[in-house]
Amino acid sequence: MREIKKWAVRGIVASTAFLATEATLAGDISWQGIYRFEGLLLDNPLLDKNSYKQKTYFQHHLVLEPKIVVSDGVSVFSRFDIFNSPNYPNSQMGQFFGQGVGNSTVYPDTNPNCSTPTNGAYQCNAVNAQTMNSESLVVNHLYMTWTNEYGQFIAGRAPIQFGLGLTHNAGRGVFDHWLDTLDLVGFRVVAGQMTFFPMYGKVREGSLDRQDDVNDVNIQVQYDNPDSNLAVGGFFHSRTATQGDHDAGTKGTDGPYGNNTFNRTGEYNIKDFNFYIDRKLGDLNVAVEFAFQQGSTGLTNTAGSDVGIDAFGAVAKLGYKAESSNWKWTLDAGMLTGDNPDTVERYEGFLADRNFNVAMLMFNHQLGSFDLLGTQSWVGSSRSNSAKNPADTADIDTLTNTVFFAPGFELNFSDKWLGKFKFIYATLNQVQLVGVDAQKNLGFEVDMGLDYKPDERTTWSTNLGLLFPGDAYAGGINNYKKEFTYGLMTGVAVSF
């Protein structure tokens, strides 16, 4: 019997070694990823001490990105996001601390885990929890690339990134909370310093036997010249959906095109064009991105007029650092149109990608007592619904409807310590209150930060934001409060 066991063990070991060898020959697997832990305190986000609230939370998130090299030129990429909040699906927000087994706000008589007496208090009450809830794993990327002498073929669900990330932003920053992806088929052609990359994307597949889908056509053209430190690119994006099959909202609370009632009567056909240039001139680096959005929503208003989109955004980033200096001087500036609530036949609001941040508090966390920027229908919060109060949301707001100017500097104390300072001044582009003579001054914010990098893969970042709200937060004759507020964020990111 011992001999039989001995030969059985030898057979298992030999089989395992053979299979491992075959797997190695079939394809190499490499991994990269990032683990992120963050904590935030935001005092008085409603800017009103009479309705005082303080937003505090911790969150963490893990990204794993395996790459399978199938053969020469053929690779498969994927991305697994682990620990995800159900309140912010299809993002990389991460899960909030405090997800213990049981929920003190869901009592045993309504908790489905407590429908039978056998589950008991350990599964039904957070105060009795001895462990934490199991968390989710989701897949956000899965695509292949095939590189050959003609270019590179790409197919699958892939990240989308262009320029400064004003419109198309894959969320590659270590503390980014959002991401852009698309189910696409494309072919990237590289000829010298020129890149031509057409893509066909499928946003929604309707009935398999009908042409009732939401489709994208993207074309990216890029010129990169490392010898002259110049990068120039253009990105054309077209999204179409047939009449009756698109799901553009028909109300202000259902869709973002103003607080008016609409009917779906035509084809959804929106086109975006982004232009980007990045040039390094000695010690000065200048990067600019322009974005234009035009087209038809496929909606008509109550007067029977078609509702179109005509929006524009432009941002610039400048950085100056002398070769022998530890100081870097920066300037961020831009203008993004806002919707005019008086023009019900046209929507003029341009919304930047939510990863594109210019301040820690403004355009990042929702602030004040009303929908100042006109983003409420886009991001989903509501000041009339306590369950979606902006004081009870994470950083869901977006840059829009503003002109901003943000000078700053960075100081390298050593190769491990970096100090940061930024002064942000902003005004509204368009007042969102109908019939109200309100001011446009958003005030100013002072952001200070300190980064510690003990090695290339680890970043510990601590940031303080001080907001001095302007008269725009008062809402004219509404006379809303506009009191000082501050925020403190600290986080650690480990890349591998």
Buried (B, 14 or more C-beta within 10 A) or exposed (E): EEEEEEEEEEEEEEEEEEEEEEEEEEBEEEEEBBBBBBBBBBBBBBBBEEEEBEBEEBBBBBBBBBBBBEEEEBBBBBBBBBBBBEBBEEBBBBBBBEBBBBBEEBEBEEBEBBEEEEBEEEBBBBEBBEEEBEEEEBEBBBBBBBBEEEBBBBBBBBBBBBBBBBBBBBBEEBBBBBBBBBBBBBBBEBEEBEBBBBBBBBBEEBEEEEEBBBBBBBBBBBBBEEEEEBBBBBBBBBBBBBEEBBEBBBEBBEBBBBBBEBEBEBBBBBBBBBBBBBBBEEBEBBBBBBBBBBBBBBBBBEEEEBBBBBBBBBBBBBBBBEEEEEEBBBBBBBBBBBBBBEBBBBBBBBBBBBBBBBBBBBBBBBBBBBBBBBBBBBBEBBBEEEEBBBBEBBBBBBBBBBBBBBBBBBBBEEEEEBBBBBBBBBBBBBBBBEEEEBBBBBBBBBBBBBBBBEEEEBBBBBBBBBBBBBBBBBBBEEEBBBBEBBBBBBBBBBBE
